[in-house]
Amino acid sequence: MSIVGSEQWSKNEEEVAFPAGEIMSESSTAAGNVGYGENSMMEGVEKYDGKGVREDEEDEEEEQGRDQEDQEQEEEEESYYVTFGNWARLMKTESGSSRSEVETWISSFCSIRGHEYFAEVTEEFIEDDFNLTGLSSLVPFYKEALDMILDYDPDPDEPSRLPNMPVIENSAEQLYGLIHARFLLTRAGLTIMAEKYDLQHFGTCPRYLCHQTPVLPIGSSDLPGNDTVKLYCPSCADIYSPIGKEQNEVDGAYFGTSFAGLFLKTYTDIPGPFGVPSVKILAASVPQKTNDIATHSSKTSGAASMTGAGGQPKSGGETENTNGDGNDTTTTASTAVTTTTESETDKWDIYDMHLFGFKISERAKSGPRMRWLRERPRDVSELGI
Amino acid sequence: MDDISSESDCTKYWIDWFLGAQGNEFFCEIDDEFLSDRFNMTGLNSEVQYYQYAMDLIMDSFEHDCDDQTREQIERSARHLYGLIHARYILTQRGLQKMFDKYKNGDFGVCPRILCNRHPVLPVGLSDIPHSAPVKMFCMKCEDVYNPPLARFATIDGAYFGASFPFLLFQAYPHLIPNKNAPERFVPAIFGFKIHEHAKLARWQKTRRLELMQRLQSYEDEENGRNK
């Protein structure tokens, strides 16, 4: 996208800022951001046809008055967010202007700070209407947003048809997020995410005894606007909040509730909470992938030993437990690389509370009550799987 | 840790400067009374280089002429010494009180685990021996240790807080122990269906928890019987 183009945008923004803001207020008061009906949206879009807009607005002036305050606030937030996006893109295009290739909306969206978790959805996936079934009812200005995502140039003859850019940009983000959640469940999406997982784009588990296991993004709801994105650690099978402030603002629905589970079902060589799954699966998994995981684990185990006698307070029953599980993993996965098994034994660690070197008894009021949360059966067959 | 010399800030007390430095937010102020009691420093002179000079620096009575290199080394020793004294101090009644206040203020941050609902955490060392591991965060709700979220805390030695501190705090203030009677467990799902193995593991863990509850009940009954 060229700089000239964005100048034009801002011009449009000024021109149509008022009507678009009002249309927006109408729509969101009618049905809220999520349950926005398809019909009302189509009406909203049609109203942009020249003079018709003005007339309709006059009729509904009263209704808008009520919600103006709310809307103004909303508008403010949106425009801040979006200007940041525009700015980021401008910076991108300016710095990369020497390159002949123009950056797409999708790649610029994914390179915004805080959007590190997003994969770049292929255009073929978006262009297939079947993949977008039902999204038009979830996203306001669906068509314009879709055009923006795919970098279709708006028709220069009819500039007044465009509502103001922040609104569209916001819709485009939401639409992209929802398409993204669907895309992740496809083979192509899983492959891209596997690469990102190996590069630890999603970060690592904050739990010390998980020894920097890479985590996966997960949503607690598939509908937008409910909750922000969380991180799932395959090693302790628990969810954590992202560390960065920007990542904490990303909607969880853009990743969906199913992706993490499906990912782990697809790439079974990722050590789960049960240790190395079985020899069969390990042997069957993609060789390159296993290597990656092996190098990861050797790295992490190296780091663990580097930090040194970190595990000193662990003793007694802890070691017993570790030994039991260690034997178990080595017998089940004798073919696995030694480094992998080593780090597997580490993963069974449970933190024990010690006071001056003595383990706190269960009988104490402040004694351990949550060991079960990190406990696993010594023998996986105890679970019957 | 930044190496700003306290020389430039003659008006300020060394401890105030130290506590104000970025990355030292977890430390509390040690009483002069505690610092001036030599008994509390037993054994530290063999641990810290230039012990006497470092001690003087902490007490703001450093009046020696030395070159910049030595000065810097003494400065480093003073920080190390303060940390080691701190680990001892926070186990005293007044130290616990100060750390309790900081805990109440949420100065140490919150647990990253979602199901802990932003429960406040405490700093903990994995060992009492210096230079073995950086400081970790302990959450009493899930009874687990986490890496501190910010990189600047990763350089702080865990021995400056000690491996026993959080547990002594909960012994001293038992009302701080959160209710763990209705714990939640996250189970991943695909299209709303829980993953079989994970659901099995969750059920297994639940039976472990119920066993624990039963044991606790039997301890209680035992105690009641003894009291009668």
Interface residues (C-beta under 8 A of the other chain):
Chain A: P206 R207 Y208 L209 I218 K230 Y232 A237 D238 I239 Y240 S241 I243 T257 S258 A260 G261 L262 L264 K265 G272 P273 F274 T307 G308 A309 G310 G311 Q312 P313 Y351 M353 H354 L355 F356 G357 I360 E362 R363 A364 K365 S366 P368 R369 M370 R371 W372 L373 R374 E375 R376 P377 E382 L383 G384 I385
Chain B: P112 R113 I114 L115 L126 S127 I129 H131 S132 A133 P134 K136 K141 C142 E143 D144 V145 Y146 N147 P149 A163 S164 P166 F167 L168 F170 Q171 P174 I177 K180 P183 R185 F186 V187 P188 A189 I190 F191 G192 I195 H196 E197 H198 K200 L201 W204 Q205 K206 R208 R209 L212 R215 L216 Y219
